[in-house]
């Protein structure tokens, strides 16, 4: 196993992919070898000592391909340093308050607990009406979800820098 980091993600309209790209860029700037790949394209975890897995969140759920990846690769992930991130809430304010304390999909918590990630975080997301289909727009209108780009790039960058610091710390 080489000393390489995989940043992998599931996205619907590209916002989570952009977060993954930013995380990857920060890790690379810190001197880490990084691959950033959609979960559907990950073939083998053997080349990686660490994995950062993220997903867009819709109605409290991760994208199916991210949830499947987490479950199908549980043993391999448990043998590596892992961080999990979600992107979703579209509004200003504290993410924990916006999500009423929600931090991770309930259905995936047992899997995550067995993997023992360093951290599970949630970032603000983006909701661009131009990217949505007719039915998605109808739902958004009916439940009055705020639209726009609410991603906090400073928070994302800071978190990625903390991950890099952890990965570069001497093993004791």
URHUTA-V742937 format. One record per backbone hydrogen bond with DSSP energy under -0.5 kcal/mol. NH is the residue of the N-H (numbers start at 1). CO is the residue of the C=O. Records with the same first field share a line. If there is no record, write none. Layout:
NH=CO, CO
This chain:
4=2
5=33
6=50
7=5, 35
8=6, 52
9=37
10=54
18=14
19=15
20=16
21=17
22=18
23=19
24=20
25=21
26=22
27=23
28=24
29=25
30=26
31=28
32=27
33=3
34=32
35=5
37=7
39=9
41=38
42=39
48=45
49=4
50=4
51=81
52=6
53=51, 83
54=8
55=85
56=10
57=87
58=61
61=58
63=56
66=63
67=63
68=64
69=65
70=66
71=67
72=68
73=69
74=71
77=73
78=74
79=75, 76
80=77
81=49
83=51
84=119
85=53
86=121
87=55
88=123
91=89
98=94
99=95
100=97
101=96
102=99
108=105
109=105, 106
110=106
112=108
113=109
114=110
115=111
116=112
117=112
118=82
119=82
121=84
123=86
125=89
127=148
129=127
131=128
132=128, 129
137=133
138=134
139=135
140=136
141=137
142=138
143=139
144=140
145=140
146=90
148=127
150=125, 148
153=151
156=152
157=153
158=154
159=155
160=156
161=157
162=158
163=159
164=160
165=161
166=162
167=163
168=164
169=165, 166
